[in-house]
Amino acid sequence: MTAAAQAIREDKLLDSTGISIDRLPMLRMVFDRLATGCADAARQMSTSPTYFSVGGVQSQRIGDALDAYGDNTLAGIFHAPEWDARILIGVDRDFVFTMSEMLFGADGSEPAFKHEPSFPEDERPYTNIEIQVAQAMCELAAKNLQSAFAPVCDVTFTFERMETRMYFATIGSRNNLAVKAHMLVQGLDSSGQMFIVIPQTALNPIRQNLARVLSGNTSARDPRWSKQIKTEVHKTEVKLRAILEERPMTLGDICNLKIGQVIELQASPRSQVQLQCNDETVFWCQLGQRDGSYVLRVQDSASHEQEFFDDLLSR
């Protein structure tokens, strides 16, 4: 049996048994990045601290994943054109209440509202404001999930609709296997749950990428924070020093200097000038004049490694 046939056979066996989360380390990293991105975005919308954490990632059938939450959940359906598939991002009632209080200015001085009916039938319907809050948070999670998948693959998630009943939240056959990530959000002494369901057929083409651990920093990057850092760095003032020539002198020579004495230099107008910052040479320049002032023209960047070797050869 050829290697290609063996790989196809292994993929079919894996498809029948479900994705092994332990064999896809990047998948857990993707959801960790999602939690970090959602937490950073929520802190920018509310003065109260918000914490997102990954409760678990597992392989499960779509029907079982949806039945675990019943009709007490709001779910956003998103289409991924690159995968030719749909994913689901759902939030429970406690999540909606927690985020609603935080987004509308609650400071935690009063206990968080919790709706606890005597019977399941007493659950009141969601209001339009609560549905809009849930939709906004689902779209926020989808945007951060898109960024979290960036090191693995390029994918976009387009919002399609919100569902208030899990029976109509279809993203595939209920018997098909999927990956479900369970997330916990905490804020104002309250907590809620968010979950993401991705069909296994959508992840099969990128399984090899998910199995490789990518090196480097994989934390979520805030574009606004990066822009602010760049702006502040560009406004930072630095002191530069131009050195035309250096000459060693003894303490006795310094003591013998007199007012009006001329110190002759070996440098000429064609000599290169060192441009230093914090006692480190950063550029080699050419000395010139313009409008009655001395000016420097940058000719080359300083190479500390080359200077080290030149210093050794000169000894």
N, C-alpha and C positions, 0 to 999 in steps of 0.2 A: 504494500500500500504506500502510495506516495505521501510526501509531507503535506501537500495541499489537501489531498483526500482525507488524511488524518485530521487536519485542522477543521475541515467542514464537518466531519463526524463528531468531533469534540464540541463544536458550536451547537450542533443539533441536540446533543445530550444535555448541554447546559441550558438550552432553551426549554427543554422539557421539564427540568427540575427547578428552574428559576435562577436568578443571578445570585451568585455567592458574594455577599457584601464584603467578606474578609479578603476576597481576591481582587477587590477594586478599591484600593486605598484612596484614590483620588476622588471617589464618590463621596466618602465621608468628609474629605477636605472641602469639597464643593459646598456641602451643607454647612460646614463650619464657617466658611467665608460668607455664606448667605446670612447666618445669624449675626456675624459681625457687621455686615453691611446694613441689615435692618435696624440693629441697635444704634448705629451711628446716624442713620436717617431719622429715626424716631426722636433722638435727642435734639435734633435741629428743629423739630416741630413742636417740642414741648420742653418746658423748663424743668420738669420732673425727670429723674433718671429712669431709663427703661433698659431692661436686660432681656436679651434673647439667648436661648441656649438650646442645643440639639439634644432632645431626649432619647432618640434612637433612630436607627435606619434599618429597615428590614424588607425582605421580599415577601410579597403577599398578593393574593388575587384581588382584582379590582373590586369585586363585589364585597368581599370580606372587609377590605379597607374602608369602604363607604358605609357599610352596615354598622361598623363600630361607633359611628357618630350619630346615626339616626337623622331625624328631621329637625334637630336642634342646632343645625350648623348652616352657615352660609358658605357657598363655594363659588369661586371664580374659575371659569373655563378659559384657557389660553391655547392659542394655536401656534405651533412651532413649524413654520414652512420648511425649514432645513431638515427636519426629522419626518415631515409629513405625518405629524401626530399631534395630539392634544394632551395637555397636562391639567391637573386640577390643584388649586390652592384653596384650602378650606380653613375657616376659623369658627370656633365655638362661641356660645353666647357670652361666656365670661371674658373671652378675648375682646369681643365687641364692646362690652361694658367698660372694661379697663381702658381701652384705647379711646373711647368716647370721652371719658372723664379727663384723661390726660390731655387730649387735643383741645378740649373746651375749657381748660384753665384750672382744673382741680389741683389743689396743692397738698392733698393728703391729710388735711386737718380734720376732715370728716371721714367716717368709715365708708369704704367703697360699697356701691350698691350691688347687691346680689339677688337675683330673682330665683326664689326657691319655691316652686308651686307644690301643692299637696299631692297633685296627681299629674302625670305627664300631659294629660289633656288640657291642663290649666295654663300651659305655656302660651303667652300672648304672642301674636305675630310681631315680627320686627317692624319698626317704624322706618319711614323713608330715610331719615337722617342716619339711623343705625346701618341701613343697607349701604348708604353712600360711604360711611366710614369704613365698613368692611370692604367695599370695592376699592377704595383708595389704598387701604393697607395691602390688599391682594395685588394690586398693580405695583405697589412699591416693592413687595416681595418678588414679583416677577422680574422687575427691573434689576434688582440685586442678584437674583438667580441667574439672569443672563450674564451679568458681570462675573459671577462666581464660576460659570462654565467657560469663561474666556480662555484660561490656560489650556483647556482640554479641546474645545471646539468652538466654532462660531455659530451661535444660535440666537434667534430672536423670539420673544413670546408676545403675541398680539392678543389683547383682551377681546373676548367674544361676548360673554354674558355672565350674569350672576344667577345662581340657582339657590332657592330656599328649601328645596327638597332633594335629598340625596338620590332618590329614585330617578330623577330626571337629569342628574349630573353625570351624563354618560361621556366617557372618553375612550370607550372601547367595550368589547364584550366583557361581561362581569366575570367570566371564567378565565380571562387572560391574566397573566402574571404582571405584576408591577412592583416598583420600588416605592415604599412609603417612608417619608421622613417626618418624624414627630418633633415639634418644637414647642418650647415653653416660653411665654413672655411674662415678665414680672414688672410691676410698677404700682406705686401708691398702695402698698400692702395688699395688692390683689394680683391675681394671675389668670392667665388664659392659655388656650392651646391653638396652635396653628399646625396644619399638616399639608404636605405636598405629595401628590401621587403622580408618578411618571410611568407610563407603560414600558414594559421591558422591551418591546419591539422598537421603541424609540432609542434605547440605550445600546442595543446590540451592535449597530455600526461603529460606535465609539468605545466598545468594550476594551479594545487594546490600549486606547489612550487612558482610560480610567484605571487600567491595571498598572500603568507606569507612574512612579512617584516623580513628580517634576521638582527639580531643585530651585532654589531661590525663594524670594519672599512672595507668599501667596495671599497675604492679607488684603483685605479690600482697601481700595484707594479712594479717598474722597477727593473729587476733582476740585471742589471749592477750596478745600484746605490746601491742596497742592498749588492752586493759583495764588492763594494768599501768601504761602511760603515763598513762591517765586517773586512775587511783587516786593515783599519785604527784603529779600536778599538783594534784589536789584537796587533798592534804596539805601542799602548799607554803605556807609562811608568807610573808606580804607585809606591809609597813608602809604604813599610810594616814595622811594628814595632812589635817586639816580647816582651811580658811582662811576666816575670817569676813570679813576685810577686809585689803587691802594698801594701804600708803601709802608713797610715795617719801620718803626722808630722806637728807640729806647726811651726810658723815662728821662735819661740825661739829655737826650736831644730835645725832648719836649720842654725841659726846664731852661734850655739855652735859647729858645725861641724869643725873638724881640719884636716889638711893635714895628711894623713896616717891613719886616723881613719877607722876602719872596721865596716861596718853596717851588722849585722847578719840578715840573711833571714831564714824564717821558711820553705821555699820551699826545696824539695828534688829532686834528679834526676828523680823521678817518677811523680813529680807534672806536671799538664797540663800547657802548655804555651799558653797565648792568642796571637793570630796573628791579629793585627789590621790594618785597612786601613782607613785613614781620621777619626780617633778616633772611629771607629766602629769595633767591634769584628766580624771577618768573619770566623775564624777557631780556633779549639782547637788542639794543637799540642803536640808532645812528644819531649823532648830535647835529643840530642845525639851528638856523635862526629864521624867525618870521615875525614881521611887524615889531622889530626891536626886542624880541624876547627869545630866549633859548627854547628850543623845542626838541622833542625826541620822536623818531620814527621807528616803530617796531619792525625789526627785521626777522627775528626768529624766536621760537619758544625755548626756554631753558631746559636742558636735559641734565637732571641731577646725576643720572647714571654715567653719562659721558664726562661730566665734570669730575666725578670720582676717579675715573680711570685716568683722565688727564692729570689730575693731581698726583696720582701714584707714579705715572711715567716721568713727571717733572722732578721727582726726588732722586 
